[in-house]
Amino acid sequence: MASRCSAYEARRQINTYVNDIETLIREIQRNFNDMDFENADAREDVDSIITNMKNEYSRLISELNSYSLS
């Protein structure tokens, strides 16, 4: 039988996940900003990948925040 938790505990865990994801987004952007590109095309390619990653993380945050807990 699966362990159950209260809505409060579940919301707390979701908030922890959201905070961790937001930290990842900031770290990804910081790491990208710290990169030294010699080729503009490579920078654009990596920028596109970073943008897609951040968009996916943002969608995940929205989904997590949309859960109705009772």
N, C-alpha and C positions, 0 to 999 in steps of 0.2 A: 504494500500500500504506500502510495506517495505521501510525503510529508506536506502538510499544508501550513500556510502562514496567513497572518491577518492582512487586511487591505493596507493598513499602515506600514507593516513590514515590507510588503510587496512594493509599495510606493517608494519607500526608502531605498530599496534595492534598485528600482528603476532610476531614481535620482542619482544613485552612485554610478550606474552605467552611463547615464547622460553626462555626468561630470567627467568621467573617464574619456568618453568620446570627444567632448569639447576640448579636453586637454590634448588629445591626439590631433585634432584639427589645428590647434595652435602650434603644436610641435612640427607638424607637416609643413605648415606655412613658414615657420621660422627656419627649418632646414632648407626649404626651397630658396628662401631669401639669402641664406648663407652660401648657396652654391655659386661657384665662379664659372660662368659659361663663356667659352671662346666662340661658340657657334650660335648665332641667333635662332637658327632652325631648331637646334637641340633644345634651347631654352623654351621655345614655343611648344615643342612636343611635350616636354616635362610639365610645363605650365598647364597644358590641356589635361594631362594625367592627374595632376594635383587638383585641378578644378573638379574633375569627375569624382575623385575620391572624396573631396569635401562635400560635394552634392549628395553622394551616397550616404555619407555619415549624417548629414543634415536630415535626409529622409528617414534614416533609422531613428534619429532623435525624435522626429515628429511622430513616427509610429509608436515608439515607446511611450511618449507623452499622451498619446490618444487612447491608451488602454483604460478601460473603465473597470475599476476594482471595487468589489463590494464584499 
